[in-house]
Amino acid sequence: MPRSKRSKVVSLTKTDKKGREHKAEMITQIQANADKWQHVWVFSVGNMRNSALKDVRERWKGTGRMFFGRTAVMAKALGTTDAEEYKPGIHKLAQRIKGPVGIFFTDYSPQEVIDWFASYQKPDFARSGNVARKEVVLPAGPILQYNDPSSPFPSSMDPQLRKLGLTTKLVRGVPSLDVPHIICKKGDKLTSEQAQLLKLIGEQMATFKIRLIGRWCEADGWVEVEGEGAEGAEDGQGADDESADEEEMR
């Protein structure tokens, strides 16, 4: 029997992609902030973490505005050529909005901004693809929990530890090693299993840090920040564009 054309499966979880209206609204907001604030900065992010970026936004709330999302939209809002630029000379800044970078508006003096971002760092756990900063070895014996060094992992964790590459055995119900296990060596490109093991033992090898590339203001034009650059992102992992854009629109 032929299938009825009216009989169709409709997914209730399907969502519409952000279209022209969303992009136009973001362009409007960026241009409004270009009118409001004196300085516009371009920054890159090393070891991107959405939670850390949110913390930075909260700390500058009321004294600055940060955008980190679709670079093509941000660049278009400011204009990448002499003919398209929103403000005189700002196209030189827009041309540097490529890769995992964002823009930051504020009236604070350049030196105050440079000093603040130079001092802001947040340690975090490394992800797959990050480079190990040092060698990490698990000693022979019970595998201990990092949040309670006197307490070993429970027996229920043994299957997961084995899955991550450890040759454990249960000794009186405690996951243990007969011989030391090298999780990683300095310079190793971490696998997902290594990154997970490092997280389980509390070894933080990543640092969230914002690097200022340069700034623009009407008085000075484009000014490069000495010693910085767009190459500053350490792991090449950017925030999710959709979530970043959505946060900006709130």
N, C-alpha and C positions, 0 to 999 in steps of 0.2 A: 504494500500500500504506500503510495507517495506521501512524503512528509509534508505537512501543512506549512505554508510560508509564514503563517502567523505563529507557529510554534518555534520560538526563539528563546535561547538562554540569555538572560540579561544579568550581567555582573553588577552587584550593588556596591562593590568595592572600588569600581573604576572612578578615577578622579580626572577632572579636566586639567590639562597643562596650563601653566601660566602663559597668557597670551599678550597681545599688544597693549591691552589696558594696564596690565601689571607693569610692563616695561616702561610705558609712558608715565605712570605714576612715580616709578623710581627715578626716572630722568628729571621729573618735576621736583622731587625732593632734593636731589643732588644739586640742581641749579639753585634752589631756594637756599640751601646751606652755603653755596658759594657766595651768595649775596649777603648772607648773615654773618659769616665768620671772616676774619682777616687772613688767616693762613690755611692753606690746603697742603696736606702731606700725603706722600705715597709711601706705603710700608709693605714689607714682606714678612712672612711668618715662618719661623722654624719650628718643626714638630707641632703642627696645627692641632689644637684641641678646642672644640666649640665652647666647652665650659670655661676655659681660661679666657677666650676672647669675650665671652659674656661678662666675665669679671672685669676686664679692662673697660668695657662699655659702661658698666655700672659705676666704676671709679671716676669716669670722666662725664658722668651724666650731669647735664646742666652747664658744663664748661667746655664741651666738645661733642662732636658727632662722628661716628665711625660707620663706614660702609665696607662690607666684605662679601662679595657675591659674584655676579656675572660681570667679568671685566669688560666685555664688549659694550654692555649697557653703560657702565660707569664712564668708559672712555668716550662713548657717543654723547653722553650728557655734557661733558666738558669741551668736546670738539678736538679732533686730532690734527687739524690743519689750521692755517691762518684764516682761511675763509669760514671755517665751521666753529672756531673757538668761541666759547661762551664769554670769556673775559680776555682782555689783551695779554697775550703771551702764555695763556694757560694750556695751550695745545702741547707745549713742551712737557708738561706734567702728564697730560693725557696719553702721550706717546709711550710713557713708561708704565702704563697700566696693562701689564701682560703677565701671565702666569699666576701663581698664588700670591697676589697682592691685593691691597685694599687702599682706601683713601680716608683721611682723617681731617676734620675741620675743627679749628679752635682759634681763640684769640690770645692764648698764652704765648709768651715770647719763645723764639726758637730754642734758646739755650735751656729754658725750663722744660720744654718738651723733650729735647734730646737727653737731658739728665734723667728725666722720669722713666723714659722707655729703656735707657741703658741699665737702670737699676731693677726693672721689672722682669723677673724670671720665675717660672714655675716648674719644678721637677715633676716628671711623670714617668709612667712605664713605657718602655720602648714597644714599637709595633713591628710586625713582620716587614722586613726590608730595611730597617734601621741598622746602623753599624754599631757593633758592640764597642764600648769604651774601655773595657777591661776584661780580664779573664775571670770567670765565675765558676767555682768548683763546689759541688756538694760533697761534704765529707762522708766517710763511711759511718754507718749507724743510723739511728732514727732520723727521719726528715722532719724538721721542726717548722712550725708556723711562724711567719714573720711578725704577726700582730701579737703573738704570745710565745716568745722564745723558749719558755719552759714547757710548752705544750706541743707534742708531735701531731702530725696529721692523723685523722681518724682512719680506721680500716676501710671505710666507705670510699676514701680517696684513692685507694691502691689501684683500681682499674684505670682511673684517669691518669695517674702518674705513669703507669705502664704505657698507656696510649701516647704519652708525650715523650717516650723514649727512655724512661728510667727502668733499670732492671731491678725492681724492688721485690722484696718478699716480706711477708707478715711475720714479725717477731713479737710474740705476745700481743697480737692484734694491732701492732704498729708498723706502718710501711717503713722499711729500712733498706739500706744499701750495704752490700758486702764489701764493696770497694768504692773509692771516691769516683764521682761522675763529673766530668767537665761539661757544663752547660754551654759555654761559649768561650772563645778566645778573643783577645783584643783585635779589632779589625774585621771580625766575622760579620757577614751580612746575615742578620737574624732570620731564621725561619719562623713560621707561626708557632711551632712547637717550642722553640727556644724562647720566644717572646712570652708565651703563656707560662712556661716554667719560671722565668724571671719575675713575672707578676705574682705567681703563687708564693715565691720566697721573699717578695717585697723589694727586689732589686730594681731601682729606678735608673734608667740609662738615657732618658730623653729629657729635654728641657724646652718648654714653651718659651719663645722669646720673639719679640717684635723688633725688626730692624728697619730703621728709617732710611729710605732711599733718597728723598729730597723733598723740597717744599716749594710752594709758589705763593707769592703775595703781590699785590699791585705795585707796591713800592720797589720790591727787589726783583720781581720776575721769578724765573726758575733758578733755584739754588740746590746744587747737589750736596748731599751729606758726605763729608770726607770719610773714606774708609768703609762705607756701606755700599750695598748694591742689591739688585733683585736676586742675585744668586744666594742670598742669605738663608733661604728656606733649606733646612738641613735634610729633610727626608722627602721633600716633594709632595707631601700629603696635604692637600688643601681641605677646607671645609666643604661640606656638601653644598653645591650652588643653590639648590632649591631651598634648603633650610636656612641658609644665610640670607637669601633674598627675602624669605618669608619673615625672618626676624626683623629685617630692616623696615618692613612695611607696617610693623605694629606701632 
